[in-house]
Each structure stands twice: as structure tokens, then as C-alpha cells.
């Protein structure tokens, strides 16, 4: 299995392009919500500058749905291997430790016992940390695939209807609420992508209708942001993202599904450049969303969003900041893949079979001792 994975077919460049677009949307979201630029928006919410900033930052949660949809599409007919998970976990921990060490050594952030513990532990919370939550969700995929294979199409659809009612209706409708858990929400998005792949319908295989649907949902998202920006100004509160505030809101969910299907059926020739950049997107996320210290470094120190906000060239500078962050992080991750990940997995491939055999033998002995069946 491990050797077969090494000889895997090239990824689809259309979905890798979606990964890139998704990560740009997430960075733009962080540009707005992880800086203090919203203070300028609240100070004068009726300007084109405020409208541009709000719209620019409103796509991060929908982008997360696109990212997980891609995982669901690929993995619902595949299987998790130790190598795949080690690749994700190793990438995350590499940046977790290296970046934090740099912050400590340069004095940018003080060393604390809690900080050391958070750096060395891959999982410290389920609620808000996308990367750690995504890794835990990834471990649930083998069990989700067992469920998918055991269900009929009708059962699969009924389950999706139940989950979307719980998460989307309660996550969107006023006066209703649901306690958000990203592991189970990602499972909902995963099951959505699996249904779309396993049970294709007539008319689903064209990109244009899905692109039109995605554009229509995007227009509704923009209208909701601008209308709530004005309403919030009268209330003295920033509520522009009320209907896109999390991944389980109706508009964010619908946009994720429609955008995914539009890119899925986009006819795009194989591109090594797109595929290489697409492979770096998880690393881009790990780097630029590493910690509060990284958010401060990027959006308050390096790119002073509050200083940029009143400038006439603000839109160009804001978009340029997003592109620079993506390009710099992608370049770093491509170097990591070549000089760290590739040598490590050459070592892994030489020794994994022996290690795996010992692990399974120990597991079998423990199972026999406690009378646990396979």
C-alpha cells in the first residue's frame, strides 16, 4: 500500500487550482479579521473603502468548506495510510516548532511553560483551531468511509439532510443556534462531497451551471455583508459577517458546494506549476495562521493594515499583501518539501514495513490479552 501511494497518479489541476483560490480567500479573510482594520470600517462604514474591506474578508469560512470538499472527493474512494497522516502531522509540527522557536529566540514572544506545552502538543483545542481540528477529522475518515460503503444512496441522502438541518439551519436562522464542532462539521462536508462523487446525476457534470450558481450565492453573500454593514453601523456593532460568520451558515455551505462542483468539472490541462502550488497550500495555512504572534507579525507589523486602510491605493495594497503572503509561504513550503519531507520519507519507505510489522504484532498481543476481536 505504501509503495502504491508513492506511484500515485498526478492530481487534477482543476481541483489544485481550487485549493490555491481557497487559500487566497482564507488569507484575505485573515487580513481583515486578524488585524485592527475593522476599527476603520466601524469609524466610517458608508465609504467604498469600508465596503471593499468587508467584502474582501468575507470568504474565509466558505473557503474552508471548499478545502474539506476536496478532501472528501479524493478520500471517499481511497484509504488513510500511516504515510498520509504522517505527512500532514509532520508538516504541521515542523512549522509549529520551528516558527515558535524563531519567535522565542528573537524575543518576539516570551517563553512560557504554557507556550512550550502548546508548541509540543499537536492538539490543544477543537473549537477554533482549523489545522489541529482538521488533523483529528482526518483520523476519522476510515470510519466515515466504512459508513459510506454500508449505506444505500437513500440512507446517505437522509443522513445528509439530518446533518445539514442540525448544523446549517440552526447555524443560520435567527434566534436558533448550534454549538459548533469542526470535527463533526467537517464530517458533514466530507459526506456531502462523497455523495456528489458516488452518486452523480444527469446535468451535474457541466461546470457552467455550477459556476452560475456559485456566482449567484456569492452575490447574496456580498449583499448580506453590505446590508449588515449598514445595519450594524446604526446599532454601533460590526455584524457584517452574520450570515457568513462560520462554515455551517447556509451561504458559506452553498458557496463551498457550488464552487467545488464548478472547479471539479472545469476543463483544465495538467499543470505542474498549479499542482506544485496546490500541494503547498496546507503549508501556507500552517505558516501564516501559526499563532497570535504570527498574526500580529503579519497584519500589524509587516503589513500595517490600519496604516494602509486610508490610502487611495488601499485595494491594490491589500490584495498585494495577500499575494505576497501566499507566495512567500508557498516558497518556504516548497523548500521544506524538497529538503525535509522528501529525505524523511525516503527513510520512512526503507524502514516502515519492519516498524509496521512490530507494531501490529504488539497490537495483536495486547488484543489477545484483553480478548479483543479484530
C-alpha positions, 0 to 999 in steps of 0.5 A: 500500500505504501509503495502504491501511494508513492506511484500515485497518479498526478492530481487534477489541476482543476481541483489544485487550482481550487485549493490555491483560490481557497487559500487566497480567500482564507488569507484575505479573510485573515487580513481583515479579521486578524488585524485592527482594520475593522476599527476603520470600517466601524469609524466610517462604514458608508465609504467604498473603502469600508465596503471593499474591506468587508467584502474582501474578508468575507470568504474565509469560512466558505473557503474552508468548506471548499478545502474539506470538499476536496478532501472528501472527493479524493478520500471517499474512494481511497484509504488513510495510510500511516504515510498520509497522516504522517505527512500532514502531522509532520508538516504541521509540527515542523512549522509549529516548532520551528516558527515558535522557536524563531519567535522565542529566540528573537524575543518576539514572544516570551517563553512560557511553560504554557507556550512550550506545552502548546508548541509540543502538543499537536492538539490543544483545542477543537473549537477554533483551531482549523489545522489541529481540528482538521488533523483529528477529522482526518483520523476519522475518515476510515470510519466515515468511509466504512459508513459510506460503503454500508449505506444505500444512496437513500440512507446517505441522502437522509443522513445528509439532510439530518446533518445539514438541518442540525448544523446549517439551519440552526447555524443560520436562522435567527434566534436558533443556534448550534454549538459548533464542532469542526470535527463533526462539521467537517464530517458533514462536508466530507459526506456531502462531497462523497455523495456528489462523487458516488452518486452523480446525476444527469446535468451535474457534470457541466461546470457552467451551471455550477459556476452560475450558481456559485456566482449567484450565492456569492452575490447574496453573500456580498449583499448580506455583508453590505446590508449588515454593514449598514445595519450594524453601523446604526446599532454601533456593532460590526455584524457584517459577517452574520450570515457568513460568520462560520462554515455551517451558515447556509451561504458559506455551505452553498458557496463551498458546494457550488464552487467545488462542483464548478472547479471539479468539472472545469476543463483544465490541462495538467499543470505542474506549476498549479499542482506544485502550488496546490500541494503547498497550500496546507503549508501556507495555512500552517505558516501564516495562521501559526499563532497570535504572534504570527498574526500580529507579525503579519497584519500589524507589523509587516503589513500595517493594515490600519496604516494602509486602510486610508490610502487611495491605493488601499485595494491594490495594497491589500490584495498585494499583501495577500499575494505576497503572503501566499507566495512567500509561504508557498516558497518556504513550503516548497523548500521544506518539501524538497529538503525535509519531507522528501529525505524523511520519507525516503527513510520512512519507505526503507524502514516502515514495513519492519516498524509496521510489522512490530507494531501490529504484532504488539497490537495483536498481543495486547488484543489477545490479552484483553480478548479483543476481536479484530 
